[in-house]
Amino acid sequence: MLSFQLDIKKKYELWSLVGPEPVRFSLLEFENLTGLNCEYIEDLERPHCVVSKELTSFWEMLGVHVEAGSSTQEIIAAFERCEERSRDDRKRLALKRLSSHIDAWINVLKKRYDATPQHFRSERMCFLDHLFAQQWRFNYKDFKDSEPDQNGLGRRLPGGAWNYYAGTTPLFYQSNKVWRTYIDDVYAPVNNNDTHWIAMWISIPKRHIVVWDNICSSISPEDLDVVMEPFLYMVPYLLVEWASSDEQRAQYSLEPFTYERSTNIPSARAGDCGMYTLKYIECYALGIKFSKKDFSKANGKTMRDKMAVDIFQEHPDAHEFENKDNDANLGAYEG
């Protein structure tokens, strides 16, 4: 395989020929799939990768393997011991479980969209899981710190970014549609500081992002700028970097996208932000206006119960598919 390597300009990748078919090896994806440290090692005799004390102590507190991560059974057992935890640890544990519920509803939307795309406002959209935003924000510093080539390309994108771009991730009802070629609108939930959920709509043709935030006081304008910066810069970069031809690449620009936080939307009570985030995505994707009557705070429990029933009625196993692909990429969650 190595004897048939192709000469390419992309960093961190190897391309080879197996018969007539090209094969790509991405060092970034290999790092995320295996959990191995793939950074440049200054001292080969002491190639130790430092793991943060906070992360180590949290996983040890849950009683799971520090490197392998947690299983569903271990998380359930951890919930049974919640009273022993501090308030911050209980919040982190609750967010971990809530994230699986967030992705379960995203899976319901993906299934509905696959079955009846005519009910939605466009046939050029996709829904992404919560790990998309989490992973892109976490790896944004690597992107900024990496040196581009003379054309401004060659930066280090997050591992698994290609899979989102090509529509092979998330695995459940994958679209297999390439952004901009077949996808114009991208919808995704975004978590801030393990305490608050917002919804994000990325319009690729408009080069603009709309944020739906149901409790605007939870994130200041300055902090929201920081939250959105990775997407404003990495989405346009990705479109240029992975354009299929020079002609297509010339149609794009590395200039950052713009964004706005929508203000004329129903607000939520504390604790309902995740549910409202998902309903904002659903309503806008269907072309339905945000009804302040339907989204009234008093209807919160009814909305939550209806969503739970829909998840298990429409696809009883939908929650089992949450991020199986990104478990491999990120090593973060299991079912």
Residue pairs with C-beta under 8 A, 6 or more apart in sequence:
1 16
1 18
1 23
2 16
4 16
4 17
4 18
5 14
5 15
5 16
6 15
6 16
6 17
6 22
8 15
9 149
9 153
9 154
10 154
10 241
11 146
11 154
11 155
11 156
12 26
12 27
12 28
12 156
13 24
13 25
13 26
13 27
14 24
14 25
14 27
15 22
15 23
15 24
15 25
16 22
16 23
16 25
17 23
26 159
26 162
27 38
28 38
28 156
28 157
28 158
28 159
28 160
29 159
29 160
29 162
29 163
29 329
30 36
30 38
31 37
31 38
31 159
32 159
32 160
32 328
32 329
32 330
32 331
33 159
33 328
33 329
35 67
35 331
37 47
37 49
39 49
41 47
51 66
55 66
56 66
58 89
58 92
59 65
59 66
59 69
59 70
60 66
61 85
61 89
62 70
62 74
62 75
62 78
62 93
63 74
63 77
63 78
64 70
64 71
64 74
68 331
69 327
69 331
69 332
69 333
69 334
70 78
70 96
70 333
70 334
71 334
71 335
72 334
72 335
75 93
75 96
75 97
78 93
79 93
79 97
82 90
82 93
85 93
91 194
91 195
92 194
95 191
95 194
95 195
96 333
98 274
99 130
99 191
99 333
100 319
100 322
100 333
100 335
101 274
101 319
102 129
102 130
102 189
102 197
102 274
102 277
102 278
103 129
103 130
103 131
103 170
103 319
103 322
103 323
104 311
104 318
104 319
104 322
105 278
105 282
105 307
105 311
106 127
106 128
106 129
106 130
106 170
106 189
106 278
106 281
107 170
107 172
107 173
107 315
107 318
107 319
107 321
107 322
108 310
108 311
108 314
108 315
108 318
109 127
109 281
109 282
109 285
110 127
110 170
110 172
110 173
111 172
111 173
111 314
111 315
111 318
112 119
112 314
113 120
113 125
113 127
113 173
113 285
114 173
117 123
119 286
120 285
120 286
120 287
121 284
121 285
121 286
121 287
122 184
122 185
124 177
124 182
124 183
124 184
124 185
125 183
125 184
125 185
125 186
125 187
125 285
126 167
126 175
126 177
126 183
126 185
126 186
126 187
127 187
127 188
127 281
127 285
128 164
128 170
128 186
128 187
128 188
129 170
129 188
129 189
129 322
129 323
129 326
130 188
130 189
130 190
130 191
131 323
131 326
131 329
131 330
131 332
131 333
132 164
132 188
133 188
133 189
133 190
133 191
133 200
133 231
134 191
134 330
134 332
135 158
135 159
135 160
135 326
135 329
135 330
136 158
136 161
136 230
136 231
136 234
137 190
137 227
137 230
138 158
139 156
139 157
139 158
139 159
140 229
140 230
140 233
140 234
142 156
142 158
143 155
143 156
143 157
143 158
143 230
143 233
143 234
143 237
144 233
146 154
146 155
146 156
147 154
147 155
148 154
148 155
152 240
152 254
153 237
153 240
153 241
155 237
155 241
157 234
157 237
157 238
157 241
158 234
159 329
160 169
160 325
160 326
160 329
160 330
161 234
161 238
162 242
163 169
163 325
163 329
165 178
165 179
165 238
165 242
166 176
166 178
167 174
167 175
167 176
167 177
167 178
167 179
167 182
167 183
168 174
168 176
168 325
169 325
169 326
169 329
170 321
170 322
170 323
170 325
170 326
171 321
171 324
171 325
172 318
172 321
172 322
172 324
175 182
175 183
177 183
179 186
179 204
179 238
179 239
180 204
180 205
180 239
180 252
181 244
183 204
184 203
184 204
184 205
185 201
185 202
185 203
185 204
185 285
186 201
186 202
186 204
187 199
187 200
187 201
187 202
187 281
187 284
187 285
188 199
188 200
188 202
189 197
189 198
189 199
189 200
189 274
189 277
189 278
189 281
190 197
190 198
190 199
190 200
190 211
190 227
191 197
192 198
192 218
192 219
192 223
192 227
195 218
196 215
196 218
196 219
196 273
197 273
197 274
197 276
197 277
198 211
198 212
198 213
198 214
198 219
198 227
198 273
198 277
199 211
199 212
199 213
199 277
199 278
199 280
199 281
200 209
200 210
200 211
200 212
200 228
200 231
201 209
201 210
201 212
201 281
201 284
202 209
202 231
202 235
202 257
203 209
203 210
204 235
204 239
207 236
207 253
207 255
207 257
207 258
208 257
208 258
208 259
208 260
209 228
209 231
209 232
209 257
209 258
209 259
209 260
210 259
210 260
210 262
211 224
211 228
211 259
211 260
211 261
211 262
212 262
212 265
212 277
212 280
212 281
212 284
213 219
213 224
213 261
213 262
213 265
214 265
214 266
214 267
214 268
214 272
214 273
214 276
214 277
214 280
215 267
215 268
215 270
215 273
216 261
216 263
216 267
218 273
219 227
221 261
224 261
228 259
231 257
231 259
232 256
232 257
232 258
232 259
233 256
233 257
235 257
236 252
236 253
236 254
236 255
236 256
236 257
237 254
239 252
240 249
240 252
240 253
240 254
243 249
243 251
243 252
265 280
265 290
265 295
266 276
266 290
266 291
266 292
266 295
266 296
267 297
268 275
268 276
268 295
268 297
268 300
269 297
269 300
272 297
272 300
272 304
275 300
275 303
275 304
275 307
276 295
278 307
279 295
279 303
279 307
280 290
283 289
283 290
284 290
295 303
311 318
311 319
319 335
320 335
322 333
322 335
323 330
323 332
323 333
324 335
326 332
326 333
327 333
327 334
